[in-house]
Amino acid sequence: MTAASQPAVSHRAVLPVLVALSATHLLNDLIQSLIPAVYPIIKAAYHLDFGQIGLITLTFQITASLFQPLVGHYTDRRPMPHSMVVGMGFTLVGLIGLAFAGSYPHLLAAAACVGLGSSIFHPEATRMARTASGGQHGLAQGIFQVGGQTGSALGPLLAAFVIVPRGQGSIAWFSVAALVAMGLMVWTTQRHEQSRKARPAAAKSSAPLLQPALSRGRILWAMTILVVLLFSKNAYTSSFSSFYTFYLIDRFGVTVQTSQLMLFLFLASAAAGALGGGMIGDRVGRNRVIWFSILGALPFALMLPYADLFWTGVLTVVINLIMSSAFASILIYAMDLAPGRVGLIGGLFYGLSFGLGGLAAAILGEVADRVGIDAVYRICAFLPAVGLLAWFLPRSGSSRMA
């Protein structure tokens, strides 16, 4: 889009709404992160192999990915802020199901419920974050992403100190987090509506007039590249969220709790990367951030399979710090390509993030069963090289895209 086509920012970012959305994102993703965090427990309890572990991830993430674009497309036309509460209700049901599952199929059904809750939450929350951004889209998405990344990091930490010592049933204790999230969602929706009504009429009416600055062919080409880049990023990070604890236990002989702490360090680094990537993208452009955030991790990823325990921890933090800066820029770049489709783009890319990550987890689980968990990380080390495709993203249009 040309700079002239963008509406003037006539209001400031609504920080209370953004912070509340970030907090709900934290609680939502904390609950979701409990699924991979308890894999070592349920693998032993249900006598599962790595392929079955990967299938749990696939079930959760495919459920989330299939519905998110549909929810986003619908809410683009009929916004439904309170739908977030309904989504968290599904997550609560899945959480209780994980705690008391009597068989492997019950685990899959519980994971599917958590995925469904996520599919309802993310599109509407993304729209609210953009509306409350005051034009600072990277900052708003960065704040929103910090909550999600922090929640994802806290899951393994809480699993190490709560669930591992007390068993699978203690997962039900996290129902409190779901109930708190519901209360925050109700408050956020009310506050968001007040802020929206207080905006100047010109600001409300200008957004629907935006038109794409690129041809349909170039938009489809750019979207395809973004999807491939997202796959390379999520395939690599999925190898950590699903199998990193097993890798550490198998290669270095650490305890389950130590492996969970190292997984926490890996995931926690994503919060800083997400906020930094969003803010830097507002200043230097999305294209440059996308390029660096994926390709820049390549040398560190290539060193990782040959590092000792200490440097494994250091390298994984550096890798995730770099790669996590990509998502906010990819998401906003796509929104700039298709103005007025915030819910659809948010749902599509969050959905793809879950779906592609789940597909990668299932494939990598089968690879681990056949050739060993060490080989997974030697293979995945080359995935950041896909970042070279960022060269082909359109550079014309908005100065913040270029």
N, C-alpha and C positions, 0 to 999 in steps of 0.2 A: 504494500500500500504506500502511496505517496504520503509525505508528511502533511500535505494539505487535506488529505482525505480523513485524517484522524481528528476526532472531536477534541476541542480544547478541554483541558482539565479544569473543570469549574468547581471542584470540591476536593478536599483532602482525603487521603486514605482514612477509612474509619477503623482506627486501630483496635478499639474494644471488640468489634466484630471479628477482625482478623485474628486477634489473640484467642478469642473464644473458639473460632473455627479451628485454629491450630490445636487447641486443647482437646476438642472433640476428635480431631484427626489423630492425636496422640493416643487417646483411649481406644479408638476404633482399631488402629494398627497395632497397639499393644496386644489386644485380644487376638488379632489375626496372627501375630508373631508367636503366640503360644503354640500354634500348630507345629511348625518345624522345631521349636525349642524343646518339645517333649518327644521328639522322634526317638532319641536313645531309650527312653522309658518304654514307649509302646512297641518299639522294635523287639525288645526283650520280652515284654509281657504277652504279645500276640504272635511271637515267633515269625516275624516278617523278614523278607529279604529287601535289598535295596530297590528292586523294581516295584515292590508294593509300597515302599516309602515314597518313591517318586510318584506313584499313582495317587496317593493322598494329596500331594501338592498339586498334581494335575487336576484332580476333582475340585479342589478349592479354587484354583485359579481359573479354570475353564468356566466354572459356574459364575465367577465374578466377571469374566471377560465377555461372556455371551450376552448378558443382560445390560451391561453398562451403556453401550451405544444406543440401545433401544430406549432405556430410561432417559438418557441425555437428549435424544431426538424428540421424545414426547414432551419433556419439560422445557425444551426451547420454545415450544408453542404454548404450553400451559405450565408455568412454574409451580412447583409443589414443594415449598421449603419444609413443610412438616413431614414429607416423605422420609426425611433422614431418621426420624424417630421410629418409623415403621421398619426401616432397614436395620436399625440397632436392635429392634425386637427379634428379627431373624438371627442376628449375631448372638443374642442372649440365648436363644434356643439351641444354636449350634454349640455354644460354650458349655452348656449343661450336658448336651449330648456327648461332647468329648470327655467330660468328667466321668460319666457313668456308662459309656459304651460297653456293650456286652460281647461284641464281635467286631471283626474287621469291616463288614458292611455297615455296621452302625457308625464306625469311625468315618467312613466315606460319606454317609448321610449327614453327619454333624459338620464335617468340613464343607459340604455343599451349602449348608445353611449359613455358615460364616461367610462363604463366598457370595451368596445372594445378598446378605446384608451389606457387604462392601459395594456391590453393584448398584445399590440404591443410594448409598451415602455419597460416593465420590462425585457423580455428575452435578448434583445440586449444590454440594459444598464448594465445588470448583467455580460454579456460576456466582455464588454469593461472594467468594473471595475476589473474583474479578470485578464485580459490581462495587465492592467496598475498597477497591485499590486506589481510587482517586487518580487513575492513569498510570500509577507506578506498578505495572503488571508484574514485573520481575520481582520486586520487593514483596508484593502480596502473595505471589506463588511461593516465594522463598519462605515467608513466614508460615504459610499453610504447610509446605513440605517439611519444615523443621519439626512440626508436631508429629507428622506421620513417621519421619525417620527416627525421631526420639522414641516414639512408641514401639517401633520395630526393634530398636536397640534394647529397650527395657524388658521386653518379653523374655529373651534368653537369661538376662540377669535375674529376673524374678523367678523364672523356672529353676535356676540353679539353687536359689536360697529358699524357695517355697515348695515347689512341686517335686523336685528330686528328693528332698528329705521326707516329704509327707505323702508322696504317691499321687497317682492319677486323679483321685477324687478331689484333691485340693484345687484342681482347675476351677471347680465350681465357686471358689472364693472370689474369683475375678468377676463374678456377676455384679459385684458392687461397682466395678468400673463401668459396666454397661449401663447400669441405672444412673450413675453420675453423668455419663455421656448423654443420656436421654434428657436429663434436666438441663444440661448446657445447650443442647440442641433447641429446646423450647425457648430458652432465653435468647439465643442467637437469632432465631427466626423472628422473634418479636422486635429485637433491637435492629435487625436488618431492615425490617419493614418500616420502622420509624425513620431510619436514615434514608431509605429509598424515597419515601414520601416528602422528605425535607429537601431533596435535591432540586435544583432549579429545573424548570420545565424544559429549557433548551438542552440541558444535559441528558434528560430522559429521551427526548425526541431525536437526538442526533445519531445515536448508535444504529437504529434500523436503516439509516440512509447509506451506511457504508457499503461499498461494493468491492469485490476482489480486484486487485490491481494487475494480476497475472491471468493469462488465458487458462481455460480449463485443463488443457494438456499439460501446461507447466505446473499447475497446481497438483495434478495427479502424479506427475513425475516427482515433485518435491515430497509429496506425501509418501510415496513408495520408498524414497530414500530414507525418510524419517523412520518408517516402520522397520526397515532393515537395520538402521543404526540402533533403534530401540531393542531389536531382537539380540544384536550382538552384546549390548549392555546387559540386558536381563538374563541372557543365557549365562554370562559370566558370573553375575551376582547371584543367580539362582544356585550355582554350584556351591556357593558359600552358605546361603540360607538353608539349604537342604542337607549338605554333606560335609561342611567344614568341621563340625564336631567329630564326625567319624574319621576324617582325615587326620586330625590332631591326635585322636586316641590311637589310631592305627600306626601312625608314623612315629610319634614321639612318646607314646605310652602315658599321656596325661590322664587325669581323672575326668569324669563327666562334668563336674563343677568347674574345673579349670578350663575345659573346652568351651563351656557356656560363657565364662568370663571373657575368653578371647573372641568368641562370637559377638559378645556385647561391644567390645572395643571396635571390631570391624564395623558393626552396624551403627554405633554411635558417631563414627566419623562422617557418616552420610548426612547428619543434620547440619554440620558446618558446611559441607560441600553444597548441599541444596540451597541454603541461604546465600552463600557466596556466589553460586552460579546465577541465581536469580538477580541479585543486585548488580553483579558485573555485567550481565546481559543487558540491563537497562542502560548501561553506559557505553559499552563497546560493541554491542550487537549480538544477536542470538547465534548467528552463523559461526562466529569466532569461538564462542563458548562451546558450542556443539563439537566443533573440530577438536579443540583441546581436550575436552572432557572424556572423549572416548579414545582417540589416538594417543593422547598423552599418557595413558596408563600402560601402554604396550611394553616399554622397557622394564617396568617394575613387575608386570605380569610374567614376563619371560624369565625373570630371576627367581620368582617365588618357588617353583618346584624344587629348587636346589638349595634353598635357604635352611638354616637351622631354626630351632624353635623361636629364639629371640627375634631374628630377622624376618621370620614368617609373620610374627605379630606386627612388626614395623611395616613391612611391605604391604600387608593387607589393609592397614589403616591408610597408607598413602594411596593405594589403588582405589579404595572406595571414596576417599576424599575427592579424588579427581573425577571418578566416574559418576558420582552422585550429583555433580553440578550440571549434568546433562539434561535431566528430565524436565526441570522447569523451563529451560530454554527450548527444548523440543516441543513442549506443550504450547508455550506462548507463540513460537514460530508458526505452529499449525493453526492456532487461533487467528493469527494475523493473516494467514493464507485464506481463511474462510470466515470473515467477520460475520457476526450475528449468529454463529453456530457454536456458542460456548459450551452448552450442555452436550451436544453431539460430539464435539472434538474432545472435551474432557472425558466423556464416557468411553469414546473410542480408544483414546490413548491410555487411560487408566485400565480399560479392559484389555487392550493389547499388552500392557505391561504385565498384568496378571496371567493372561493366556499364554503369551510367549514364554514367560518365566516357568509356567507350569509344564508346557510342552518340553522345554529344555530340561527341567528336572526329571521328567519321565524318561527322556532319552539318556541323560547322564546316569540315571539310576541303573539302566540296563547296561551301559558301558562299564560302570563300576562293578557290576556283578560278573562281567565277562573278563575284563582285563585289570581290574583292581582300582581302588580309589585314587592311588597316586597318579595313574595314567590320566584320570579325568582332569587333573590340574595341569598336566603337561599339554593336553590337547587344548584346554580352554585358554591357555596362555596366549594363543594366537588370535583369539576373538577380537581384542581391541584394534587389530589391524584393519578391521572393517570400517573404522573411523575415517579412512581415506576417502570414503564415499561422500563425506561432507563437502568435498571440493566441488561436487556437482549440484549442490543446493543453489537455487537462484539467489543472486546478490542484488538484484534490482528491487525497487520498492522502498519500504520503510527503512530508514537509516538504522533502526534498531534490529531489523532482520539481517541486514548486510554485515 
